[in-house]
């Protein structure tokens, strides 16, 4: 049987089709990769300090409603998030502090330039049972207790031994982490609220976010505690005025236990993390901070229209 020969021009056409198909497939893969994440599209994992979880959930909800993006929010303690950053488990986080120089070296060695966005401030707050007549607190009593000295405070209760609140207060008092007499740690902010509600002699130490705009299911607990006013001790001089933690006292620098809140972006490229950080420092993000009764870095403008006459 005579073998049928394939004309040369058909071989050329077949080769051209094969090359074209390969190029098109590569281009499609590249396009899919580019579409996977831009500054306003795609998906990212965001690890958030659990003491500012409510604030960040509000930011994420509005951001996702505005853009074709998905932010997977995971709330953890500060020390857990730092460990996750340094192990490569995540490259996006929201913390109430920047990484230390030693912690930053991990990313420096990987040639990753960090993008740090300071977008809000909150505070460490003290709460007490509503039935107590004490609505003010002398920070010297807290200092003495953390140093193992005599103190009027019987029980000081934190939410978590690995919490940013514990780290902040130990740094404030210049004492190491670890067990201290009459100082207790539970498992969550909600547990602290419940404990203080049921124990009039206890003082809880939590982040401002929990009481500034509490979750609806926490509202009853928050209604049963008082947020305590504290004295501002500055430059070694006691100011006898007591200040509550609110936007006004934080903005004026009068409340002494103020914290900064940062978006830490270690992606190493202009991805969705960059877009999200730009969002929270922008007008909408700053309005969300203000609505949450925390302190934004920039105060959004309010345009007031003055009418010459009142419409009846």
HELIX and SHEET records of a PDB file:
HELIX    1   1 UNK A    8  UNK A   36  1                                  29    
HELIX    2   2 UNK A   50  UNK A   52  5                                   3    
HELIX    3   3 UNK A   53  UNK A   66  1                                  14    
HELIX    4   4 UNK A   78  UNK A   86  1                                   9    
HELIX    5   5 UNK A  101  UNK A  109  1                                   9    
HELIX    6   6 UNK A  139  UNK A  146  1                                   8    
HELIX    7   7 UNK A  164  UNK A  173  1                                  10    
HELIX    8   8 UNK A  189  UNK A  198  1                                  10    
HELIX    9   9 UNK A  209  UNK A  212  1                                   4    
HELIX   10  10 UNK A  216  UNK A  218  5                                   3    
HELIX   11  11 UNK A  219  UNK A  223  1                                   5    
HELIX   12  12 UNK A  247  UNK A  251  1                                   5    
HELIX   13  13 UNK A  272  UNK A  281  1                                  10    
HELIX   14  14 UNK A  283  UNK A  291  1                                   9    
SHEET    1   A 8 UNK A  69  UNK A  76  0                                        
SHEET    2   A 8 UNK A  42  UNK A  49  1                                        
SHEET    3   A 8 UNK A  92  UNK A  95  1                                        
SHEET    4   A 8 UNK A 258  UNK A 265 -1                                        
SHEET    5   A 8 UNK A 115  UNK A 129 -1                                        
SHEET    6   A 8 UNK A 202  UNK A 207 -1                                        
SHEET    7   A 8 UNK A 155  UNK A 158  1                                        
SHEET    8   A 8 UNK A 183  UNK A 185  1                                        
SHEET    1   B 6 UNK A  69  UNK A  76  0                                        
SHEET    2   B 6 UNK A  42  UNK A  49  1                                        
SHEET    3   B 6 UNK A  92  UNK A  95  1                                        
SHEET    4   B 6 UNK A 258  UNK A 265 -1                                        
SHEET    5   B 6 UNK A 115  UNK A 129 -1                                        
SHEET    6   B 6 UNK A 225  UNK A 227 -1                                        
SHEET    1   C 6 UNK A  69  UNK A  76  0                                        
SHEET    2   C 6 UNK A  42  UNK A  49  1                                        
SHEET    3   C 6 UNK A  92  UNK A  95  1                                        
SHEET    4   C 6 UNK A 258  UNK A 265 -1                                        
SHEET    5   C 6 UNK A 115  UNK A 129 -1                                        
SHEET    6   C 6 UNK A 295  UNK A 296 -1                                        
SHEET    1   D 3 UNK A 136  UNK A 137  0                                        
SHEET    2   D 3 UNK A 229  UNK A 234  1                                        
SHEET    3   D 3 UNK A 237  UNK A 243 -1                                        
END                                                                             
